[in-house]
Amino acid sequence: PFHQWTPDVYEGAPTPVTAFMAVTTKVAALGVFLRFFDVALIATHASWGPALAVLATITILVGNVGALGQSSLKRMLAYSSVAQAGYILAGVVVATRLGVQATVFYLAVYLVMNLGSFAVIVARERETGLGDDLQAVAGLGRERPWLAWPMTISMLALAGIPATAGFIGKFYLIDATVAGGYTWLGVAIVVGSMISLGYYLPVVAAMWMREAPAGLGQAGAGSPGGAASPPGGPLPALAGGSPELDPSDELASTAAGAETPAAPQARGTQPEVLAVAVLAGAATIFFGIIPQPLFDLVHGAGAALGLL
């Protein structure tokens, strides 16, 4: 729950770097937690188990409450990642075979859920001048259904809606906590998931029930290449700015007397970003309906870590 720095870092870093931070660092940290608590300190579980359970509960509440009312998608996902860490810690707390399997399973589905959402944010940052603001995805269901569906699936999965991998993962974690004698921690996971609907569903509603901002074309408008310069001028490269999206050079050449360039073609969604979003959304649905292949993989991963 002490990750107050996370929203600022998520928002300020380039989105691909943010996606890396959100997924890879969390997987690495939880891998260390599993080895440290469920292997090295397993004999003293009665001493650290209750304290870690309280920490997980506070993490769930702080993350979910902090995400409410956020207009920046990356800040919202930052607070969401704090809450998700609390859910995953529940599997470490119980220190059982089922708990380890639930933890590794949820880490796997967390990967695809986050990749889908961040891929859509990357695409909209490149298409519009609105950055990661919630307005950037308004009307996306009508203009970019192939982006709207993966984002919708990711939001519903992170909230734990049935028929998604997120639901299976949370169900698995709740089962592990109840079987391990931490029923109240399972209740905290349910309560946290209910609170999370307050910030996941507005994203879905913006995509399917709101109009795109005025003056924003299908592929973005307001600058060459279909990407408007953000307020205050283009971002520097170290802050996530992209030279190919910066109209300053073209404007400077025009001001210097150069021939006015022809109207540029609208910039569409880059195929590799679209592919990541679609594949992540499909995997989220697939493992929500047919989770057995991932269950088998989780068992193998746990055995490789020396935990099962």
Buried (B, 14 or more C-beta within 10 A) or exposed (E): BEBEEBBEBBBEBBBBEBBEBBBEEBBEEBBEBBBEBBEEBEEEBEEBBEEBBEBBBBBBBBBBBBBEEBEBBBBBBBBBBBBBBBBBBBBBBBBBBBBBBBBBBBBBBBBBBBBBBBBBBBBBBBBBBBBBBBBBBBBBBBBBEBBBBBBBBBBBBBBBBEBBBBBBBBBBBBBBBBBBEBEEBBBBBEBBBEBBBBBBBBBBEBBBEBEBBEEBBBBBBBBBBBBBBBEEEBBEEEEBBBEEBBBEEBBEEEEEEEEEEEEEEEBBBEEEBBEBBBBBBBBBBBBBEEBEEBBEEBBEBBEEBEBB
